[in-house]
Amino acid sequence: MLFPSLPSLSALLLVASLFGSSAPAALARSIPEVNKNVARGAEADRWTNGQRLAAGLPPHAPRKLKRATPTEPNVAKRHVPSPSPSPAAFANLHVAVTETRTGRIEARTVADDASLGFVRLSSSGVSLGSDGADVTFTTSGSTPFSIATTEESPLYLGGSGTSAIATGTTRTATLSSVPATSPHARPMATGGESAIWTLDAASQKLVPYWVNPDGSHPKTTLAYSTTDGALLLTGDIDAYNQAHPSAPLVEAALYYVGN
């Protein structure tokens, strides 16, 4: 077996030591001169792991990535408006059984039960007169229903508009001829709502329940305009009258009158 001579072995060891130390030396040279003696601090936090090891510092700690879950407090939760009127809305209502009725509708004032006339429904809107046209509707418990004329191409009595009515606001929806809608439908799609009525079986009073564009069911009051004779749906008659003192509203109600 051949062995290298002593001078050759020394040369090999020298070359190995030079190559082995070249990487740390290069990393050390990459550290800014002013920071070579810095052991800790904000500047060292920005170094690469190679620079930190060359300066005698430990590598950066592994980063922990956190994924939000629905149970964490910072995750927004979706709130959906109630799809139907609250039970309190029907607290004093004698719910009618499922039955189809045909007859007329009379409007009266709430304060003194004075007749305002019978409802006449046409393509141009609602008017009141001494005699009204027949309408038909089908009750089904507390589910809101539509009121339609008995013609071959029926018209539907409902609220026209897309207003969000509420206590403290002056916004209204006008009682008029509207496209047919399903119960609890919002007004945005058609610009009105037809399936807003329930019947109190004891008094035969037709009670409206408007649905706001956000799907909420506000307290709904039927009102009569003393200036133009229009029937309106509002959330606050007092707020409206304060804003329109020269054109006040009075609370009204609709009643089913059989043939």
C-alpha positions as CSV (number, residue, x, y, z in Angstrom):
1,M,0.0,0.0,0.0
2,L,1.3,3.5,-0.9
3,F,1.2,6.3,1.7
4,P,1.5,10.0,0.8
5,S,4.7,11.6,1.9
6,L,4.7,14.0,4.9
7,P,4.8,17.2,2.8
8,S,1.9,16.0,0.6
9,L,-0.2,15.1,3.6
10,S,0.4,18.6,5.1
11,A,-0.7,20.2,1.9
12,L,-3.9,18.1,1.7
13,L,-4.8,19.1,5.3
14,L,-4.2,22.8,4.5
15,V,-6.5,22.6,1.4
16,A,-9.3,20.8,3.4
17,S,-9.2,23.4,6.2
18,L,-9.4,26.3,3.7
19,F,-12.5,24.8,1.9
20,G,-14.2,23.8,5.2
21,S,-14.0,27.3,6.5
22,S,-15.0,29.1,3.4
23,A,-18.9,29.0,4.0
24,P,-18.9,30.4,7.5
25,A,-16.4,33.1,6.4
26,A,-18.7,34.1,3.5
27,L,-21.7,34.3,5.8
28,A,-19.7,36.3,8.3
29,R,-18.7,38.7,5.6
30,S,-22.5,39.2,4.7
31,I,-23.2,40.5,8.1
32,P,-22.9,44.3,8.2
33,E,-19.7,45.4,9.9
34,V,-21.5,47.5,12.4
35,N,-23.6,44.5,13.5
36,K,-21.0,41.8,13.9
37,N,-20.8,42.3,17.6
38,V,-24.6,42.6,18.1
39,A,-25.9,39.6,20.0
40,R,-29.6,40.6,20.2
41,G,-31.8,43.3,18.9
42,A,-34.2,44.4,16.1
43,E,-31.4,44.3,13.5
44,A,-30.4,40.7,14.3
45,D,-34.1,39.7,14.0
46,R,-33.9,40.6,10.3
47,W,-30.9,38.4,9.6
48,T,-31.1,35.1,7.8
49,N,-30.5,32.0,9.8
50,G,-27.1,31.6,8.1
51,Q,-26.1,35.1,9.3
52,R,-27.3,34.4,12.8
53,L,-25.3,31.2,13.0
54,A,-22.2,32.9,11.7
55,A,-22.6,35.5,14.5
56,G,-23.0,32.9,17.2
57,L,-26.8,33.4,17.4
58,P,-29.5,30.6,17.4
59,P,-31.7,30.3,14.2
60,H,-35.1,32.0,14.1
61,A,-38.0,30.1,15.8
62,P,-40.4,28.5,13.4
63,R,-43.5,30.7,12.6
64,K,-46.9,29.4,13.7
65,L,-49.7,30.0,11.3
66,K,-53.2,30.3,12.9
67,R,-56.3,29.6,11.0
68,A,-59.5,31.3,12.1
69,T,-62.4,29.0,13.0
70,P,-66.1,29.8,13.4
71,T,-65.8,29.5,17.2
72,E,-63.2,32.3,17.5
73,P,-64.5,35.7,18.7
74,N,-63.0,37.6,15.7
75,V,-65.0,35.7,13.1
76,A,-68.1,37.6,12.1
77,K,-71.3,35.8,12.6
78,R,-74.2,36.2,10.2
79,H,-77.5,37.5,11.6
80,V,-80.6,36.7,9.6
81,P,-83.8,38.6,10.1
82,S,-86.8,36.7,11.5
83,P,-88.6,35.1,8.5
84,S,-92.0,35.7,10.1
85,P,-93.8,38.0,12.5
86,S,-93.0,37.5,16.2
87,P,-95.6,35.5,18.3
88,A,-96.5,38.8,20.0
89,A,-97.9,40.1,16.7
90,F,-100.7,37.4,16.9
91,A,-101.2,37.7,20.7
92,N,-104.7,39.2,20.5
93,L,-105.6,37.7,17.1
94,H,-108.3,35.1,16.8
95,V,-106.8,33.0,14.0
96,A,-109.2,32.0,11.3
97,V,-109.5,28.4,10.1
98,T,-108.7,27.5,6.6
99,E,-111.5,28.8,4.5
100,T,-112.1,30.7,1.2
101,R,-114.2,33.8,1.6
102,T,-115.8,36.1,-1.0
103,G,-117.3,39.5,-0.2
104,R,-116.5,43.2,0.1
105,I,-114.0,45.1,2.3
106,E,-115.0,48.2,4.3
107,A,-112.6,50.8,5.7
108,R,-113.4,52.4,9.1
109,T,-111.7,54.8,11.4
110,V,-110.3,53.2,14.6
111,A,-111.1,56.1,16.9
112,D,-114.9,56.1,16.4
113,D,-115.5,53.2,14.0
114,A,-116.9,55.5,11.4
115,S,-117.2,54.1,7.8
116,L,-114.8,55.6,5.3
117,G,-116.3,53.6,2.4
118,F,-115.9,50.3,0.6
119,V,-112.6,49.4,-1.1
120,R,-112.6,49.6,-4.9
121,L,-109.5,48.1,-6.5
122,S,-108.5,48.9,-10.1
123,S,-105.3,48.8,-12.1
124,S,-104.7,52.5,-11.2
125,G,-104.9,51.9,-7.4
126,V,-107.4,51.9,-4.5
127,S,-110.4,54.2,-4.0
128,L,-113.2,54.2,-1.5
129,G,-116.9,54.5,-2.3
130,S,-120.4,53.7,-1.3
131,D,-120.2,50.3,-2.9
132,G,-117.2,48.1,-3.5
133,A,-116.3,45.2,-5.8
134,D,-116.2,41.7,-4.6
135,V,-112.9,40.2,-3.6
136,T,-111.8,36.7,-2.5
137,F,-109.2,35.3,-0.2
138,T,-108.3,32.0,1.5
139,T,-107.3,32.0,5.2
140,S,-104.9,29.4,6.6
141,G,-104.2,30.0,10.3
142,S,-101.8,32.8,10.9
143,T,-100.1,32.5,7.5
144,P,-100.4,35.8,5.6
145,F,-102.6,35.6,2.4
146,S,-103.4,37.7,-0.6
147,I,-106.7,39.4,-1.4
148,A,-107.8,39.3,-5.1
149,T,-110.6,40.6,-7.2
150,T,-113.0,38.0,-8.6
151,E,-112.2,38.8,-12.2
152,E,-110.7,36.4,-14.7
153,S,-107.5,38.4,-14.5
154,P,-107.5,39.3,-10.8
155,L,-105.9,42.3,-9.2
156,Y,-104.3,42.0,-5.8
157,L,-104.7,44.4,-2.9
158,G,-101.4,45.1,-1.1
159,G,-98.7,47.5,-0.2
160,S,-96.9,49.4,-3.0
161,G,-93.3,50.6,-2.5
162,T,-90.0,49.4,-1.1
163,S,-89.9,51.5,2.0
164,A,-88.5,50.2,5.3
165,I,-91.2,51.3,7.8
166,A,-90.5,51.4,11.5
167,T,-91.3,53.2,14.8
168,G,-89.8,56.7,14.7
169,T,-89.8,57.0,10.9
170,T,-92.2,58.8,8.5
171,R,-91.9,56.3,5.7
172,T,-95.0,54.7,4.3
173,A,-96.2,52.2,1.7
174,T,-99.4,52.9,-0.3
175,L,-102.3,50.5,-0.4
176,S,-102.7,49.7,-4.1
177,S,-103.0,47.1,-6.8
178,V,-99.8,45.0,-6.7
179,P,-98.3,41.9,-8.3
180,A,-99.0,38.6,-6.4
181,T,-96.3,37.7,-4.0
182,S,-95.7,34.8,-1.6
183,P,-96.0,35.1,2.2
184,H,-93.1,36.9,3.9
185,A,-91.7,38.0,0.5
186,R,-89.6,41.2,0.4
187,P,-90.8,44.1,-1.7
188,M,-87.5,44.6,-3.7
189,A,-88.3,42.1,-6.5
190,T,-91.7,43.4,-7.5
191,G,-91.9,46.8,-5.8
192,G,-94.8,45.7,-3.6
193,E,-96.3,42.9,-1.5
194,S,-99.7,41.2,-1.7
195,A,-99.5,38.3,0.8
196,I,-99.5,40.6,3.9
197,W,-103.0,40.0,5.3
198,T,-104.4,38.0,8.2
199,L,-108.0,37.8,9.4
200,D,-109.2,38.1,13.0
201,A,-112.0,35.6,13.0
202,A,-113.8,37.3,15.9
203,S,-114.0,40.8,14.5
204,Q,-113.5,40.0,10.7
205,K,-110.7,42.6,10.8
206,L,-108.1,42.3,8.1
207,V,-104.7,42.9,9.7
208,P,-101.7,43.9,7.5
209,Y,-98.1,42.7,8.2
210,W,-95.5,44.5,6.0
211,V,-92.1,43.0,5.3
212,N,-89.2,45.4,5.1
213,P,-86.5,45.0,2.4
214,D,-84.1,43.4,5.0
215,G,-86.7,40.7,5.8
216,S,-87.8,42.1,9.1
217,H,-91.5,42.5,10.1
218,P,-92.2,45.9,11.7
219,K,-95.3,46.9,13.6
220,T,-97.6,47.8,10.8
221,T,-100.5,50.3,11.1
222,L,-103.1,51.1,8.4
223,A,-103.7,54.8,8.1
224,Y,-106.1,57.0,6.1
225,S,-105.0,60.3,4.6
226,T,-107.4,63.1,5.4
227,T,-106.2,65.2,2.4
228,D,-106.3,62.8,-0.5
229,G,-108.3,59.8,0.8
230,A,-105.4,57.3,0.3
231,L,-104.8,54.3,2.5
232,L,-101.3,53.8,3.7
233,L,-99.2,51.4,5.7
234,T,-96.9,53.0,8.3
235,G,-94.8,52.1,11.3
236,D,-95.5,55.3,13.2
237,I,-98.5,57.6,12.6
238,D,-97.4,60.1,15.3
239,A,-94.0,60.6,13.7
240,Y,-95.6,61.0,10.3
241,N,-98.1,63.6,11.6
242,Q,-95.4,65.6,13.3
243,A,-93.5,65.8,10.0
244,H,-96.6,66.5,7.9
245,P,-98.9,68.7,10.2
246,S,-100.9,70.0,7.2
247,A,-101.7,66.5,5.8
248,P,-102.3,64.3,8.9
249,L,-103.2,60.6,8.9
250,V,-105.8,58.9,11.1
251,E,-105.6,55.3,12.1
252,A,-107.9,53.1,10.1
253,A,-108.9,49.4,9.7
254,L,-110.3,47.1,7.0
255,Y,-113.1,44.7,7.7
256,Y,-114.4,41.8,5.6
257,V,-118.1,42.1,4.9
258,G,-119.7,39.0,3.5
259,N,-122.3,39.0,0.7
